[in-house]
């Protein structure tokens, strides 16, 4: 319980420093994928083949 109170006080005093202590030092690096690969992945994940289909009217929500 005492540890929790100390951590809470440290967070309130300086939330940025507290978060940095949790996450560690800043990491470096770069993006390792090409823009074309990312675009293909996003298209594959978010593609909806029924997007152009019109929706039927719904007077009230239907629950299972």
Backbone as a chain_set.jsonl record, in Angstrom:
{"seq": "XXXXXXXXXXXXXXXXXXXXXXXXXXXXXXXXXXXXXXXXXXXXXXXXXXXXXXXXXXXXXXXX", "coords": {"N": [[0.825, -1.193, 0.0], [1.968, 1.197, 0.75], [3.864, 1.544, -1.241], [2.249, 1.993, -3.465], [1.115, 4.45, -2.789], [3.402, 6.066, -2.827], [4.126, 5.869, -5.523], [1.883, 7.014, -6.707], [2.086, 9.635, -5.729], [4.51, 10.375, -6.936], [3.756, 10.292, -9.618], [1.79, 12.314, -9.711], [3.339, 14.517, -9.031], [5.19, 14.741, -11.174], [4.199, 13.774, -14.023], [5.31, 13.185, -16.578], [8.012, 12.502, -16.148], [7.63, 10.303, -14.474], [6.3, 8.502, -16.192], [8.29, 8.143, -18.12], [10.158, 6.829, -16.574], [8.871, 4.424, -16.235], [8.677, 3.421, -18.853], [11.258, 3.408, -19.775], [14.365, 4.319, -21.403], [14.475, 6.533, -24.258], [13.798, 5.227, -27.426], [15.424, 4.475, -30.458], [15.24, 4.335, -34.024], [13.881, 3.221, -37.14], [11.276, 3.155, -39.615], [10.631, 0.053, -41.014], [9.362, -0.833, -43.287], [8.01, -0.61, -46.593], [6.17, 2.004, -48.227], [4.353, 1.057, -50.122], [3.936, -1.603, -49.304], [2.671, -1.169, -46.843], [0.337, 0.146, -47.684], [-0.855, -1.929, -49.176], [-1.317, -3.788, -47.133], [-3.116, -2.367, -45.46], [-5.244, -2.027, -47.241], [-5.983, -4.702, -47.621], [-6.77, -5.436, -45.027], [-8.849, -3.645, -44.38], [-10.67, -3.776, -46.449], [-13.889, -3.92, -47.841], [-16.019, -5.951, -49.356], [-18.739, -5.62, -49.739], [-19.309, -2.971, -49.764], [-20.396, -1.214, -51.742], [-22.966, -2.005, -51.849], [-26.369, -1.227, -51.359], [-28.041, -0.355, -48.365], [-30.774, -1.902, -46.68], [-33.915, -0.531, -45.597], [-34.543, 0.214, -42.169], [-36.72, 0.09, -39.626], [-36.581, -0.204, -36.902], [-34.048, -1.207, -34.535], [-32.755, -4.522, -34.808], [-32.439, -7.146, -32.625], [-30.477, -9.952, -31.692]], "CA": [[0.0, 0.0, 0.0], [2.847, 2.357, 0.827], [4.479, 1.696, -2.552], [1.238, 2.587, -4.331], [1.006, 5.867, -2.443], [4.606, 6.747, -3.313], [4.028, 5.953, -6.982], [0.835, 7.995, -7.018], [2.651, 10.957, -5.453], [5.506, 10.646, -7.979], [3.028, 10.576, -10.857], [1.147, 13.626, -9.592], [4.385, 15.536, -9.011], [5.765, 14.905, -12.506], [3.715, 12.625, -14.792], [6.186, 12.859, -17.699], [9.178, 11.805, -15.601], [7.167, 9.014, -13.973], [6.039, 7.649, -17.351], [9.584, 7.825, -18.715], [10.797, 5.817, -15.724], [8.197, 3.151, -16.497], [8.929, 2.955, -20.212], [12.688, 3.316, -20.049], [14.947, 5.364, -22.238], [13.922, 6.741, -25.594], [14.31, 4.251, -28.388], [15.64, 4.991, -31.796], [14.977, 3.368, -35.083], [13.127, 3.739, -38.268], [10.255, 2.285, -40.166], [11.306, -0.955, -41.816], [8.524, -1.312, -44.381], [7.807, 0.338, -47.673], [4.84, 2.593, -48.299], [3.516, 0.173, -50.937], [3.558, -2.733, -48.444], [1.704, -0.683, -45.856], [-0.917, 0.394, -48.402], [-1.448, -3.233, -49.488], [-1.811, -4.37, -45.885], [-4.311, -1.634, -45.034], [-6.314, -2.359, -48.183], [-6.403, -6.073, -47.338], [-7.411, -5.498, -43.717], [-10.05, -2.813, -44.305], [-11.479, -3.911, -47.65], [-15.246, -4.414, -47.619], [-16.575, -6.259, -50.676], [-20.159, -5.238, -49.802], [-19.382, -1.537, -49.54], [-21.246, -0.559, -52.731], [-24.324, -2.514, -51.71], [-27.236, -0.326, -50.596], [-28.622, -0.953, -47.163], [-32.237, -1.892, -46.65], [-34.406, 0.363, -44.548], [-34.722, -0.469, -40.883], [-37.555, 0.926, -38.77], [-36.079, -0.322, -35.523], [-32.926, -2.153, -34.481], [-33.104, -5.918, -34.571], [-31.499, -7.775, -31.705], [-30.488, -11.426, -31.818]], "C": [[0.871, 1.261, 0.0], [3.508, 2.634, -0.524], [3.516, 2.39, -3.515], [1.104, 4.081, -4.059], [2.207, 6.659, -2.935], [4.557, 6.921, -4.829], [2.988, 6.973, -7.411], [1.368, 9.406, -6.825], [3.676, 11.332, -6.518], [4.828, 10.992, -9.297], [2.411, 11.97, -10.819], [2.182, 14.744, -9.642], [4.945, 15.796, -10.413], [5.365, 13.717, -13.374], [4.637, 12.225, -15.945], [7.406, 12.066, -17.233], [8.783, 10.409, -15.118], [6.943, 8.039, -15.134], [7.347, 7.233, -18.02], [10.305, 6.765, -17.894], [10.153, 4.452, -15.925], [8.602, 2.562, -17.842], [10.406, 2.797, -20.535], [13.136, 4.451, -20.948], [14.278, 5.415, -23.611], [14.571, 5.765, -26.565], [14.428, 4.882, -29.754], [15.309, 3.925, -32.816], [14.183, 4.017, -36.185], [12.095, 2.731, -38.718], [10.926, 1.326, -41.139], [10.452, -1.486, -42.964], [8.329, -0.191, -45.405], [6.355, 0.827, -47.686], [3.869, 1.693, -49.064], [3.035, -1.024, -50.114], [2.504, -2.332, -47.423], [0.351, -0.462, -46.509], [-1.618, -0.916, -48.737], [-2.033, -3.872, -48.236], [-3.101, -3.69, -45.441], [-5.495, -1.941, -45.944], [-6.872, -3.748, -47.876], [-7.206, -6.158, -46.029], [-8.759, -4.785, -43.705], [-10.968, -2.909, -45.515], [-12.84, -4.511, -47.305], [-15.888, -4.676, -48.984], [-18.041, -5.832, -50.822], [-20.367, -3.736, -49.617], [-20.36, -0.839, -50.479], [-22.709, -0.989, -52.623], [-25.162, -1.538, -50.873], [-27.863, -1.077, -49.429], [-30.136, -0.898, -47.236], [-32.691, -0.988, -45.508], [-34.683, -0.445, -43.28], [-35.495, 0.474, -39.969], [-37.063, 0.92, -37.324], [-34.932, -1.338, -35.51], [-33.4, -3.569, -34.187], [-32.012, -6.538, -33.705], [-31.586, -9.28, -31.836], [-31.273, -12.098, -30.698]], "O": [[0.556, 2.252, -0.658], [3.692, 3.788, -0.913], [3.916, 3.264, -4.284], [0.992, 4.881, -4.988], [2.062, 7.788, -3.404], [4.901, 7.979, -5.354], [3.195, 7.712, -8.373], [1.132, 10.279, -7.659], [3.713, 12.48, -6.961], [5.277, 11.888, -10.012], [2.503, 12.72, -11.791], [1.934, 15.798, -10.227], [5.15, 16.949, -10.792], [6.114, 12.744, -13.458], [4.736, 11.039, -16.261], [7.783, 11.074, -17.857], [9.518, 9.445, -15.329], [7.354, 6.882, -15.06], [7.487, 6.084, -18.441], [10.984, 5.901, -18.449], [10.824, 3.428, -15.798], [8.84, 1.36, -17.959], [10.754, 2.107, -21.492], [12.399, 5.4, -21.214], [13.617, 4.472, -24.046], [15.776, 5.524, -26.503], [13.617, 5.724, -30.142], [15.123, 2.755, -32.482], [13.866, 5.206, -36.148], [12.061, 1.594, -38.247], [11.703, 1.749, -41.994], [10.8, -2.507, -43.558], [8.468, 0.995, -45.106], [5.446, 0.144, -47.215], [2.701, 1.58, -48.695], [1.873, -1.418, -50.207], [1.556, -3.077, -47.173], [-0.677, -0.842, -45.948], [-2.837, -1.015, -48.602], [-3.126, -4.436, -48.278], [-4.069, -4.362, -45.087], [-6.62, -2.098, -45.471], [-8.086, -3.948, -47.872], [-8.204, -6.875, -45.952], [-9.709, -5.267, -43.089], [-11.957, -2.179, -45.59], [-12.926, -5.491, -46.564], [-16.259, -3.736, -49.688], [-18.525, -5.7, -51.946], [-21.481, -3.289, -49.344], [-21.089, 0.052, -50.043], [-23.584, -0.387, -53.246], [-24.726, -1.082, -49.816], [-28.165, -2.268, -49.512], [-30.708, 0.042, -47.788], [-31.937, -0.721, -44.573], [-35.013, -1.63, -43.334], [-34.99, 1.528, -39.582], [-37.131, 1.931, -36.626], [-34.859, -2.216, -36.369], [-34.332, -3.777, -33.411], [-30.824, -6.46, -34.018], [-32.667, -9.823, -32.067], [-31.374, -13.324, -30.664]]}, "num_chains": 1, "name": "protein.A"}
